[in-house]
Amino acid sequence: ATNEFRKPTIDLGMFAKDADRTARFLTNAIGFRELPGFSVPGAMGTKIGLVDGQPFSVRVFALDDVDQATRIKVLSFPNTQGKAPDQAFVHSMLGMRYLTLYVKDMTRALERLKAANVTLLGETPVDLGGGTLLAAVRDPDGNFYELIGPRR
């Protein structure tokens, strides 16, 4: 069987209330790298069917600076704030609810989260067995992230 996709990864788009705050979370707390972003004129967004004529900016973040790295695109709109969803739990709303990131060194990841003043959720990190831990956190807009990896 042949794969129909040019890249084996996906890009995720998220609308952030404060793109700078989300950028700090992604880079400082999680460890993403910021790549060159771009702007989209309102007319183009309307043609694509994603927006109602509003221009927006896109900041791009990746786990590595290679073409095959998954990217998060953080959208910001100068003329609207949007509405916050119910982020109490992953089951509070339908739709994509969390990102899973596989880290090489959970101890280092936890140190980075602590330095960025990010609170761990529940009783994480929890031991998944075989030396693998899972830690759960939220970004500034309440989106869920789980980090999975070995304690080093």
C-alpha positions as CSV (number, residue, x, y, z in Angstrom):
1,A,0.0,0.0,0.0
2,T,1.2,3.5,-0.7
3,N,0.8,6.5,1.6
4,E,-1.2,9.3,0.1
5,F,0.5,12.0,2.2
6,R,3.6,14.0,1.4
7,K,4.5,14.4,5.1
8,P,3.9,11.9,7.9
9,T,3.3,14.7,10.3
10,I,0.5,17.2,10.8
11,D,0.3,20.9,11.6
12,L,-2.1,22.0,14.4
13,G,-3.7,25.4,14.3
14,M,-4.8,27.1,17.6
15,F,-6.4,30.5,18.2
16,A,-4.7,32.0,21.3
17,K,-6.1,34.8,23.4
18,D,-2.5,36.1,23.8
19,A,-0.1,34.8,21.2
20,D,3.0,36.2,23.1
21,R,2.0,34.4,26.3
22,T,1.3,31.2,24.4
23,A,4.6,31.5,22.6
24,R,6.4,31.8,25.9
25,F,4.6,28.6,27.1
26,L,5.5,26.6,24.0
27,T,9.1,27.7,24.0
28,N,10.1,28.1,27.6
29,A,7.8,25.5,29.3
30,I,7.5,22.8,26.7
31,G,10.6,23.3,24.5
32,F,9.3,24.1,21.1
33,R,11.3,26.3,18.7
34,E,9.8,29.2,17.0
35,L,10.1,29.2,13.2
36,P,9.2,32.0,10.7
37,G,5.5,32.8,10.7
38,F,3.2,34.5,8.2
39,S,0.2,36.8,7.9
40,V,-3.0,36.0,6.1
41,P,-5.1,38.8,4.6
42,G,-8.8,38.7,5.4
43,A,-9.8,38.1,1.8
44,M,-7.6,35.0,1.6
45,G,-9.0,33.6,4.9
46,T,-12.5,34.1,3.5
47,K,-11.6,32.3,0.2
48,I,-10.2,29.4,2.2
49,G,-13.4,29.4,4.3
50,L,-11.7,29.7,7.7
51,V,-12.5,33.3,8.6
52,D,-15.1,35.9,8.0
53,G,-12.9,38.5,6.3
54,Q,-10.6,39.2,9.3
55,P,-6.8,39.3,8.7
56,F,-4.7,37.2,11.1
57,S,-1.1,36.4,11.9
58,V,0.3,32.9,12.4
59,R,3.3,32.1,14.5
60,V,4.8,28.7,13.9
61,F,6.4,26.4,16.5
62,A,8.1,23.0,16.0
63,L,9.8,20.4,18.1
64,D,12.7,20.5,15.7
65,D,13.8,22.6,12.8
66,V,13.4,19.9,10.2
67,D,10.7,19.6,7.5
68,Q,9.2,16.4,9.0
69,A,8.6,18.0,12.5
70,T,5.0,18.5,13.7
71,R,4.2,22.1,13.9
72,I,1.8,24.2,16.0
73,K,0.5,27.3,14.4
74,V,-0.7,29.9,16.8
75,L,-3.2,32.3,15.3
76,S,-3.9,35.8,16.5
77,F,-6.6,38.1,15.3
78,P,-6.3,41.8,15.9
79,N,-10.0,42.5,15.8
80,T,-11.5,39.7,17.9
81,Q,-10.8,37.8,21.1
82,G,-13.0,34.7,20.5
83,K,-14.8,32.7,23.1
84,A,-13.1,30.5,25.6
85,P,-14.3,26.9,25.6
86,D,-15.1,24.8,28.7
87,Q,-11.6,23.5,29.6
88,A,-12.4,21.9,32.9
89,F,-11.6,18.4,31.7
90,V,-10.8,16.7,28.4
91,H,-14.4,15.4,28.4
92,S,-16.0,18.8,28.9
93,M,-16.2,19.5,25.1
94,L,-16.1,17.7,21.9
95,G,-13.2,18.0,19.5
96,M,-9.5,17.7,19.7
97,R,-8.6,18.0,23.4
98,Y,-4.9,17.5,24.0
99,L,-1.5,17.0,22.5
100,T,0.9,14.2,23.4
101,L,4.6,15.0,23.3
102,Y,7.2,12.2,23.7
103,V,10.2,13.5,25.6
104,K,13.6,11.9,25.9
105,D,14.2,13.0,29.5
106,M,11.2,13.6,31.8
107,T,13.4,15.0,34.6
108,R,14.6,17.7,32.2
109,A,11.1,18.4,31.0
110,L,9.8,18.7,34.6
111,E,12.6,21.1,35.4
112,R,11.7,23.3,32.4
113,L,8.0,23.3,33.4
114,K,8.9,24.2,37.0
115,A,11.2,27.1,35.8
116,A,8.3,28.4,33.7
117,N,5.9,28.2,36.7
118,V,3.6,25.7,35.0
119,T,1.5,23.7,37.4
120,L,1.2,19.9,36.8
121,L,-2.3,18.5,36.7
122,G,-3.7,15.8,38.9
123,E,-1.0,13.7,40.6
124,T,1.3,13.8,37.7
125,P,3.9,12.7,36.9
126,V,2.5,9.2,37.1
127,D,4.4,6.0,36.5
128,L,3.2,4.2,33.4
129,G,5.5,1.3,34.0
130,G,8.8,0.3,32.5
131,G,10.4,3.6,33.7
132,T,8.1,5.8,31.7
133,L,6.3,8.7,33.3
134,L,3.4,10.9,32.1
135,A,3.0,14.5,33.2
136,A,-0.1,16.6,32.2
137,V,-0.2,20.4,32.0
138,R,-2.3,23.2,30.5
139,D,-1.2,26.1,28.3
140,P,-2.3,29.7,29.1
141,D,-5.7,29.2,27.3
142,G,-6.4,25.9,29.1
143,N,-5.4,23.5,26.4
144,F,-4.1,20.2,27.6
145,Y,-0.7,18.7,27.0
146,E,0.7,15.4,28.1
147,L,4.4,14.7,28.2
148,I,5.5,11.1,28.1
149,G,9.0,9.8,28.6
150,P,11.6,8.1,30.8
151,R,13.0,9.6,33.9
152,R,16.8,10.1,33.3
